[in-house]
Amino acid sequence: MLIAPFLLAQTPVQSFEFRGQQFYLKRDDLLHPQFSGNKARKFRYFLDQDFSEVRLLIGHGSAQANSLYSMAALAALKGWQLKFYVDHLPQWLQQTPSGNYKAALALGAEIVPVAAKELYGLRKVRISGEILLG
C-alpha cells in the first residue's frame, strides 16, 4: 500500500470543549492504519525517497516501542526487511505477543534480542544498501 506524501500533511483536527475551554486535537493517529503518529512524520523522508538499493532497515529500541511498529510499517510499505535489536525481550511477550511487538511481527519484522552493551554506539549510518537508525 502506497501513501501519497500529501496525506501525511493532512492530519485531521478535532475540536472539543473541556471545562469551558476550546481545545484542538491534531489526530496524527488517523493518518494511515499502519504508518501514523509522530513517527510517520519522522520517517516520512525515508518513505518519500526512492532508496531502490536498500533491502534492509536496521533499528534498535524497546520491544514495545512505537518506533518498532512504525519502522516495521515503513519497511513493509517499501518492500524492505526490518531487523530491530532490543536489549530485553521478556519471555511472557514472546509467549503471548501483544501491542507494537505483535503488530511488528505481523508486518514481518525480525526482532533480535542482544545485550545492551552490544547496542552501545549505534547511530544513523548508511552502509552498503542498509539504513541504520539509532
C-alpha positions, -999 to +999 in steps of 0.1 A: +000+000+000+015+033-010+009+066+008+007+098-011+030+123+007+003+149+010-018+125+031+009+128+059+004+165+058-034+163+061-038+154+098-074+156+109-080+182+137-108+177+162-123+204+182-137+198+217-146+218+248-134+209+283-144+230+314-153+259+292-121+259+272-120+251+235-092+226+225-080+214+192-065+179+189-043+170+160-051+134+151-019+120+137-031+086+147-056+088+119-031+094+090-027+058+080-037+025+096-001+013+099+021+044+093+008+071+116+016+094+146+047+115+151+068+086+138+052+088+104+064+124+103+099+115+114+102+086+089+085+104+061+118+112+044+125+075+040+090+069+027+093+097+001+127+088-012+134+060-037+162+041-020+159+014-046+193-001-035+181-006+001+169-040+011+173-040+049+163-014+076+180-018+110+169-002+142+170-007+180+149+001+210+122-014+231+102-045+221+071-024+226+083+009+211+062+029+188+093+032+166+094-006+162+059-006+148+064+024+126+097+011+112+080-023+105+052-005+086+078+016+067+098-015+058+066-033+047+055-003+026+089+000+009+094-038+004+124-038+028+133-063+056+135-049+092+159-061+118+151-045+151+175-051+180+162-050+216+182-053+248+154-071+266+127-094+252+105-107+281+096-143+280+059-135+285+059-112+255+075-139+233+048-164+245+019-140+242+028-113+217+008-081+221+009-044+212+036-030+189+057-062+192+028-083+178+020-058+151+056-055+140+059-093+138+028-094+117+045-070+093+075-093+090+099-076+114+128-097+127+132-087+164+166-097+178+175-096+215+211-086+222+229-074+253+226-037+259+264-032+257+263-046+222+239-018+212+261+009+226+272+034+200+246+028+173+240+059+152+223+068+120+245+053+093+241+042+057+261+011+049+261-007+015+223-006+009+213-007+046+199+021+066+206+020+103+185+042+125+198+046+160 
